[in-house]
Amino acid sequence: MPTLPWTAPNPATPHTQALVMASRLEVRSFKDVPRFFAQALSAWKQVRAAPGALGASLIAQPMKRTFWTLSAWESKDALYAYAGTEPHRGIMTGLRSTMRASTFTFWEIPVEQLPVSWDDARLHLAEQDKSDGAAHSR
């Protein structure tokens, strides 16, 4: 399972909160995996230079067609600016048709608790999956 370890491109301001985002992204078919992985690396390069990015990591599970992202941001505005800037913006729209399932979750933590562990991120994602499932069953 290839993992890009936690990288902290910008220093965090002490005694502030970080916005954390975790995602689980699954592509429809094995033929989509190489393209998704290449695009993920492009987004990884972008996040390493993004203003307001406090840290990021990626896990690729190509045999399961699943990719996991974890990032921390100084604000929601910084995260949205990154997501709305190329190449990430084009990646999101260009890969939409290849996606099978996606889960996104957000929470805040004190910056002193960075980096976020993958165990913590997966717990938050599991809680989000439960919440999303409950909302769909109503």
C-alpha positions as a LaTeX table, in Angstrom:
\begin{tabular}{lrrr}
\hline
Residue & $x$ (\AA) & $y$ (\AA) & $z$ (\AA) \\
\hline
Met1 & 0.00 & 0.00 & 0.00 \\
Pro2 & 1.88 & 3.12 & $-1.18$ \\
Thr3 & 1.75 & 5.92 & 1.36 \\
Leu4 & 2.90 & 9.48 & 0.95 \\
Pro5 & 3.83 & 10.45 & 4.51 \\
Trp6 & 2.62 & 13.53 & 6.35 \\
Thr7 & 4.25 & 16.60 & 4.88 \\
Ala8 & 3.90 & 20.02 & 6.51 \\
Pro9 & 4.35 & 22.70 & 3.83 \\
Asn10 & 3.58 & 25.72 & 6.04 \\
Pro11 & 4.17 & 26.34 & 9.73 \\
Ala12 & 1.10 & 26.51 & 11.94 \\
Thr13 & 0.45 & 29.54 & 14.10 \\
Pro14 & 0.65 & 28.33 & 17.71 \\
His15 & $-2.54$ & 28.21 & 19.81 \\
Thr16 & $-4.87$ & 28.19 & 16.80 \\
Gln17 & $-7.25$ & 25.63 & 15.34 \\
Ala18 & $-6.61$ & 23.57 & 12.22 \\
Leu19 & $-9.36$ & 22.40 & 9.89 \\
Val20 & $-8.78$ & 18.73 & 9.10 \\
Met21 & $-10.23$ & 17.01 & 6.06 \\
Ala22 & $-10.12$ & 13.26 & 5.44 \\
Ser23 & $-11.47$ & 11.45 & 2.42 \\
Arg24 & $-11.90$ & 7.95 & 1.09 \\
Leu25 & $-12.20$ & 7.83 & $-2.69$ \\
Glu26 & $-13.03$ & 4.70 & $-4.65$ \\
Val27 & $-12.83$ & 4.42 & $-8.42$ \\
Arg28 & $-15.25$ & 2.26 & $-10.42$ \\
Ser29 & $-12.77$ & 0.03 & $-12.21$ \\
Phe30 & $-9.18$ & $-1.13$ & $-12.13$ \\
Lys31 & $-8.59$ & 0.58 & $-15.47$ \\
Asp32 & $-9.26$ & 3.92 & $-13.71$ \\
Val33 & $-6.60$ & 3.37 & $-11.03$ \\
Pro34 & $-3.50$ & 4.53 & $-12.97$ \\
Arg35 & $-5.20$ & 7.74 & $-14.13$ \\
Phe36 & $-6.55$ & 8.48 & $-10.65$ \\
Phe37 & $-3.15$ & 7.83 & $-9.06$ \\
Ala38 & $-1.40$ & 10.13 & $-11.56$ \\
Gln39 & $-3.94$ & 12.86 & $-10.85$ \\
Ala40 & $-3.53$ & 12.32 & $-7.10$ \\
Leu41 & 0.20 & 12.90 & $-7.43$ \\
Ser42 & $-0.49$ & 16.14 & $-9.28$ \\
Ala43 & $-2.79$ & 17.29 & $-6.47$ \\
Trp44 & $-0.15$ & 16.19 & $-3.93$ \\
Lys45 & 2.41 & 18.42 & $-5.61$ \\
Gln46 & $-0.08$ & 21.30 & $-5.54$ \\
Val47 & $-0.92$ & 20.90 & $-1.83$ \\
Arg48 & 2.78 & 21.03 & $-0.95$ \\
Ala49 & 2.84 & 24.61 & $-2.26$ \\
Ala50 & $-0.68$ & 25.68 & $-1.23$ \\
Pro51 & $-1.03$ & 28.71 & 1.03 \\
Gly52 & $-2.60$ & 27.71 & 4.33 \\
Ala53 & $-1.82$ & 23.99 & 3.99 \\
Leu54 & $-0.54$ & 22.75 & 7.34 \\
Gly55 & $-0.03$ & 19.13 & 6.38 \\
Ala56 & $-1.14$ & 16.30 & 4.11 \\
Ser57 & $-0.79$ & 12.57 & 3.56 \\
Leu58 & $-2.11$ & 10.07 & 1.01 \\
Ile59 & $-2.62$ & 6.32 & 1.07 \\
Ala60 & $-3.16$ & 4.48 & $-2.19$ \\
Gln61 & $-4.67$ & 0.98 & $-2.20$ \\
Pro62 & $-4.69$ & 0.27 & $-5.94$ \\
Met63 & $-5.79$ & $-3.35$ & $-5.59$ \\
Lys64 & $-8.87$ & $-2.14$ & $-3.69$ \\
Arg65 & $-9.37$ & 0.80 & $-6.09$ \\
Thr66 & $-9.32$ & 3.05 & $-3.03$ \\
Phe67 & $-7.41$ & 6.21 & $-2.17$ \\
Trp68 & $-7.35$ & 7.99 & 1.19 \\
Thr69 & $-6.42$ & 11.63 & 1.73 \\
Leu70 & $-5.74$ & 13.48 & 4.95 \\
Ser71 & $-4.94$ & 17.18 & 5.18 \\
Ala72 & $-4.93$ & 20.04 & 7.66 \\
Trp73 & $-5.55$ & 23.70 & 6.84 \\
Glu74 & $-5.31$ & 27.00 & 8.63 \\
Ser75 & $-8.89$ & 27.80 & 7.58 \\
Lys76 & $-11.86$ & 26.69 & 5.49 \\
Asp77 & $-11.00$ & 29.51 & 3.07 \\
Ala78 & $-7.51$ & 28.08 & 2.54 \\
Leu79 & $-8.93$ & 24.60 & 1.84 \\
Tyr80 & $-11.54$ & 25.95 & $-0.57$ \\
Ala81 & $-8.96$ & 28.11 & $-2.36$ \\
Tyr82 & $-6.81$ & 25.00 & $-2.90$ \\
Ala83 & $-9.78$ & 22.93 & $-4.10$ \\
Gly84 & $-10.88$ & 25.68 & $-6.49$ \\
Thr85 & $-7.44$ & 26.20 & $-8.03$ \\
Glu86 & $-5.92$ & 24.22 & $-10.91$ \\
Pro87 & $-4.94$ & 21.47 & $-11.13$ \\
His88 & $-7.19$ & 20.28 & $-8.26$ \\
Arg89 & $-10.32$ & 21.90 & $-9.67$ \\
Gly90 & $-9.90$ & 20.19 & $-13.04$ \\
Ile91 & $-9.03$ & 16.90 & $-11.38$ \\
Met92 & $-12.29$ & 16.91 & $-9.41$ \\
Thr93 & $-14.43$ & 17.52 & $-12.48$ \\
Gly94 & $-12.37$ & 15.32 & $-14.80$ \\
Leu95 & $-12.49$ & 12.27 & $-12.55$ \\
Arg96 & $-16.11$ & 12.55 & $-11.44$ \\
Ser97 & $-17.32$ & 9.94 & $-13.95$ \\
Thr98 & $-14.73$ & 7.40 & $-12.75$ \\
Met99 & $-15.76$ & 7.60 & $-9.09$ \\
Arg100 & $-17.73$ & 4.83 & $-7.42$ \\
Ala101 & $-17.96$ & 6.10 & $-3.86$ \\
Ser102 & $-16.50$ & 8.95 & $-1.84$ \\
Thr103 & $-16.64$ & 9.95 & 1.78 \\
Phe104 & $-15.45$ & 13.30 & 3.11 \\
Thr105 & $-15.30$ & 14.45 & 6.71 \\
Phe106 & $-14.11$ & 17.62 & 8.41 \\
Trp107 & $-13.25$ & 18.51 & 12.00 \\
Glu108 & $-11.14$ & 20.98 & 13.93 \\
Ile109 & $-8.24$ & 20.35 & 16.29 \\
Pro110 & $-5.65$ & 22.50 & 18.03 \\
Val111 & $-2.58$ & 22.84 & 15.78 \\
Glu112 & $-0.49$ & 21.36 & 18.57 \\
Gln113 & $-2.19$ & 18.00 & 17.82 \\
Leu114 & $-0.78$ & 17.88 & 14.27 \\
Pro115 & 0.03 & 15.64 & 12.54 \\
Val116 & $-3.26$ & 13.77 & 12.58 \\
Ser117 & $-2.94$ & 9.99 & 12.73 \\
Trp118 & $-4.45$ & 7.76 & 10.09 \\
Asp119 & $-6.21$ & 5.81 & 12.86 \\
Asp120 & $-7.97$ & 9.01 & 13.94 \\
Ala121 & $-8.83$ & 9.90 & 10.34 \\
Arg122 & $-10.33$ & 6.48 & 9.69 \\
Leu123 & $-12.46$ & 6.76 & 12.84 \\
His124 & $-13.82$ & 10.10 & 11.63 \\
Leu125 & $-14.50$ & 8.63 & 8.18 \\
Ala126 & $-16.31$ & 5.63 & 9.68 \\
Glu127 & $-18.48$ & 7.99 & 11.75 \\
Gln128 & $-19.25$ & 10.00 & 8.61 \\
Asp129 & $-20.18$ & 6.81 & 6.71 \\
Lys130 & $-22.60$ & 5.89 & 9.54 \\
Ser131 & $-24.08$ & 9.37 & 9.52 \\
Asp132 & $-24.44$ & 9.36 & 5.73 \\
Gly133 & $-26.06$ & 5.90 & 5.87 \\
Ala134 & $-28.53$ & 7.02 & 8.53 \\
Ala135 & $-29.44$ & 10.09 & 6.49 \\
His136 & $-30.10$ & 7.94 & 3.39 \\
Ser137 & $-32.31$ & 5.49 & 5.30 \\
Arg138 & $-34.71$ & 8.19 & 6.53 \\
\hline
\end{tabular}
